[in-house]
């Protein structure tokens, strides 16, 4: 199997496309420990796992670029760059008033 690094597939569509069961993890010819792009090697479980929200690419080494965030960078911030978190989206704003 050859993976396409630019393709954005959901986990379910990827599993359907390559015919794996939910307990199986896709493997690729390239990537660390044969993990496909948007997956990383987990030392504890000894298998490839989906990137955590906010990360993409080979071994999950890239953060989502602004204005995108979240799982597979599929969500889009509607706030300014300085308050858009690459994993969670727009941060709650505060009034700057401190209560002591």
Backbone as CSV, one residue per row, in Angstrom:
resi,resn,N_x,N_y,N_z,CA_x,CA_y,CA_z,C_x,C_y,C_z
1,UNK,0.841,-1.184,0.000,0.000,0.000,0.000,0.880,1.240,0.000
2,UNK,0.518,2.228,-0.770,1.227,3.497,-0.796,0.297,4.574,-0.287
3,UNK,0.763,5.396,0.651,-0.071,6.456,1.212,0.134,7.746,0.445
4,UNK,-0.897,8.552,0.410,-0.817,9.861,-0.212,-0.750,10.893,0.895
5,UNK,0.349,11.640,0.986,0.530,12.577,2.087,-0.414,13.772,2.010
6,UNK,-0.903,14.128,0.844,-1.778,15.286,0.715,-3.252,14.935,0.876
7,UNK,-3.576,13.656,0.902,-4.974,13.249,0.999,-5.486,13.474,2.406
8,UNK,-6.708,13.945,2.517,-7.361,14.145,3.817,-8.531,13.171,3.876
9,UNK,-8.327,12.070,4.542,-9.368,11.068,4.673,-9.746,10.939,6.137
10,UNK,-11.009,10.685,6.395,-11.395,10.383,7.763,-10.915,8.978,8.079
11,UNK,-10.809,8.670,9.348,-10.360,7.339,9.744,-11.278,6.271,9.160
12,UNK,-12.600,6.512,9.228,-13.548,5.522,8.717,-13.405,5.345,7.209
13,UNK,-13.269,6.440,6.454,-13.140,6.297,5.009,-11.819,5.631,4.645
14,UNK,-10.777,5.884,5.433,-9.498,5.220,5.198,-9.647,3.720,5.446
15,UNK,-10.312,3.362,6.536,-10.521,1.952,6.830,-11.369,1.286,5.758
16,UNK,-12.407,1.964,5.286,-13.248,1.410,4.228,-12.462,1.244,2.933
17,UNK,-11.611,2.217,2.624,-10.857,2.192,1.373,-9.852,1.044,1.327
18,UNK,-9.241,0.748,2.467,-8.222,-0.304,2.457,-8.713,-1.604,3.072
19,UNK,-9.982,-1.613,3.533,-10.591,-2.840,4.020,-10.037,-3.349,5.338
20,UNK,-9.759,-2.478,6.275,-9.282,-2.930,7.583,-10.406,-2.865,8.597
21,UNK,-10.285,-3.666,9.622,-11.239,-3.636,10.723,-10.825,-2.532,11.679
22,UNK,-11.745,-2.106,12.539,-11.485,-0.977,13.433,-10.291,-1.220,14.343
23,UNK,-9.939,-2.471,14.628,-8.813,-2.752,15.504,-7.480,-2.745,14.758
24,UNK,-7.523,-2.717,13.428,-6.307,-2.717,12.636,-5.896,-1.285,12.312
25,UNK,-4.598,-1.062,12.228,-4.048,0.252,11.928,-3.396,0.193,10.549
26,UNK,-3.670,1.182,9.674,-3.043,1.156,8.343,-1.529,1.287,8.438
27,UNK,-0.822,0.613,7.564,0.636,0.675,7.492,1.028,1.212,6.123
28,UNK,2.133,1.943,6.084,2.635,2.504,4.834,4.095,2.126,4.654
29,UNK,4.563,2.223,3.435,5.952,1.901,3.134,6.901,2.964,3.665
30,UNK,6.411,4.191,3.790,7.242,5.272,4.308,6.734,5.684,5.677
31,UNK,7.498,6.470,6.380,7.092,6.924,7.703,7.778,6.125,8.794
32,UNK,7.914,6.727,9.953,8.563,6.076,11.085,7.778,4.845,11.507
33,UNK,8.447,3.718,11.621,7.833,2.436,12.002,6.675,2.072,11.081
34,UNK,6.723,2.517,9.832,5.697,2.257,8.818,4.348,2.892,9.132
35,UNK,4.343,3.956,9.937,3.100,4.675,10.213,2.774,5.593,9.041
36,UNK,1.526,5.593,8.619,1.067,6.477,7.551,1.076,7.930,8.020
37,UNK,1.097,8.880,7.069,0.935,10.280,7.457,-0.347,10.443,8.274
38,UNK,-0.300,11.332,9.251,-1.391,11.598,10.186,-1.538,10.502,11.243
39,UNK,-0.503,9.675,11.372,-0.381,8.682,12.432,1.021,8.792,13.016
40,UNK,1.180,8.374,14.283,2.497,8.373,14.920,2.674,7.080,15.696
41,UNK,3.927,6.728,15.953,4.247,5.515,16.682,4.095,5.758,18.173
42,UNK,3.333,4.884,18.834,3.166,4.957,20.276,4.063,3.899,20.908
43,UNK,5.024,4.348,21.687,6.003,3.431,22.293,5.321,2.463,23.256
44,UNK,4.354,2.953,24.017,3.683,2.100,25.013,2.857,0.994,24.370
45,UNK,2.029,1.366,23.389,1.152,0.367,22.772,1.842,-0.396,21.639
46,UNK,3.008,0.106,21.213,3.768,-0.517,20.123,2.960,-0.610,18.834
47,UNK,2.248,0.501,18.523,1.503,0.554,17.265,1.332,1.999,16.816
48,UNK,0.946,2.167,15.569,0.664,3.497,15.038,-0.683,3.959,15.578
49,UNK,-0.749,5.236,15.928,-1.993,5.821,16.421,-2.259,7.125,15.705
50,UNK,-3.534,7.460,15.565,-3.966,8.703,14.924,-3.363,9.892,15.654
51,UNK,-3.004,10.929,14.922,-2.474,12.154,15.535,-3.482,12.736,16.511
52,UNK,-2.977,13.359,17.559,-3.857,14.075,18.477,-4.342,15.339,17.771
53,UNK,-5.510,15.856,18.178,-6.039,17.061,17.529,-5.011,18.200,17.526
54,UNK,-4.881,18.819,16.356,-3.942,19.929,16.196,-2.656,19.552,15.496
55,UNK,-2.444,18.276,15.266,-1.226,17.806,14.620,-1.565,16.981,13.384
56,UNK,-0.699,17.073,12.377,-0.870,16.336,11.128,0.498,15.945,10.591
57,UNK,0.495,15.180,9.512,1.717,14.888,8.779,2.427,13.629,9.241
58,UNK,3.628,13.448,8.703,4.437,12.288,9.029,4.832,12.355,10.500
59,UNK,4.539,11.307,11.220,4.805,11.205,12.656,4.163,12.356,13.444
60,UNK,3.107,12.929,12.888,2.358,14.021,13.555,3.275,15.176,13.938
61,UNK,4.202,15.491,13.064,5.238,16.475,13.382,4.873,17.913,13.016
62,UNK,3.726,18.127,12.393,3.330,19.486,11.999,2.067,19.919,12.731
63,UNK,2.076,21.164,13.196,0.879,21.738,13.805,-0.046,22.220,12.697
64,UNK,-1.337,22.274,12.995,-2.288,22.812,12.028,-1.922,24.270,11.737
65,UNK,-1.919,24.662,10.464,-1.639,26.061,10.125,-2.876,26.932,10.373
66,UNK,-2.658,28.152,10.826,-3.761,29.093,11.022,-4.462,29.315,9.692
67,UNK,-5.745,29.329,9.637,-6.745,29.384,10.696,-7.329,28.026,11.070
68,UNK,-6.679,26.939,10.704,-7.246,25.614,10.939,-6.804,25.049,12.280
69,UNK,-7.640,24.151,12.828,-7.327,23.519,14.110,-8.063,22.192,14.237
70,UNK,-7.706,21.443,15.269,-8.447,20.236,15.633,-8.032,18.985,14.898
71,UNK,-8.901,17.970,14.974,-8.628,16.682,14.356,-8.487,16.836,12.844
72,UNK,-7.366,16.390,12.335,-7.038,16.473,10.901,-7.094,17.909,10.366
73,UNK,-7.024,18.893,11.258,-7.064,20.321,10.872,-8.315,20.634,10.051
74,UNK,-9.424,19.999,10.381,-10.649,20.154,9.613,-11.536,21.295,10.088
75,UNK,-11.247,21.867,11.258,-12.053,22.988,11.758,-11.324,24.297,11.488
76,UNK,-12.081,25.389,11.446,-11.501,26.682,11.091,-11.846,27.727,12.150
77,UNK,-10.815,28.417,12.644,-11.013,29.487,13.627,-11.685,30.683,12.962
78,UNK,-12.565,31.333,13.712,-13.163,32.579,13.232,-12.748,33.721,14.161
79,UNK,-11.496,33.636,14.617,-10.942,34.647,15.517,-9.530,35.002,15.027
80,UNK,-8.898,35.917,15.722,-7.555,36.342,15.337,-6.527,35.254,15.633
81,UNK,-5.435,35.290,14.904,-4.394,34.280,15.006,-3.857,34.132,16.424
82,UNK,-3.704,35.240,17.145,-3.095,35.168,18.478,-3.980,34.487,19.523
83,UNK,-5.266,34.282,19.226,-6.123,33.560,20.176,-6.680,32.264,19.591
84,UNK,-6.195,31.874,18.424,-6.603,30.606,17.809,-5.605,29.525,18.210
85,UNK,-6.065,28.571,19.006,-5.225,27.453,19.420,-5.278,26.376,18.341
86,UNK,-4.129,25.863,17.931,-4.064,24.894,16.834,-4.771,23.573,17.158
87,UNK,-5.016,23.286,18.419,-5.704,22.051,18.767,-7.153,22.257,19.208
88,UNK,-7.460,23.405,19.834,-8.789,23.606,20.411,-9.608,24.724,19.769
89,UNK,-9.013,25.530,18.929,-9.746,26.619,18.299,-9.629,27.924,19.055
90,UNK,-10.620,28.784,18.900,-10.592,30.117,19.501,-10.650,30.033,21.021
91,UNK,-9.693,30.695,21.650,-9.652,30.730,23.111,-10.700,31.708,23.618
92,UNK,-11.225,31.426,24.781,-12.184,32.350,25.404,-11.451,33.627,25.760
93,UNK,-12.081,34.742,25.503,-11.457,36.023,25.836,-11.851,36.424,27.246
94,UNK,-10.984,37.197,27.882,-11.265,37.666,29.234,-11.355,39.177,29.229
95,UNK,-11.909,39.734,30.298,-12.067,41.186,30.390,-10.819,41.853,30.937
96,UNK,-9.915,41.081,31.493,-8.706,41.644,32.064,-8.888,42.067,33.510
97,UNK,-10.067,41.826,34.078,-10.322,42.157,35.475,-9.924,40.981,36.339
98,UNK,-9.112,41.235,37.347,-8.655,40.195,38.250,-9.352,40.333,39.585
99,UNK,-9.816,39.228,40.121,-10.454,39.219,41.429,-9.448,38.639,42.419
100,UNK,-9.192,39.379,43.485,-8.224,38.923,44.484,-8.907,38.474,45.740
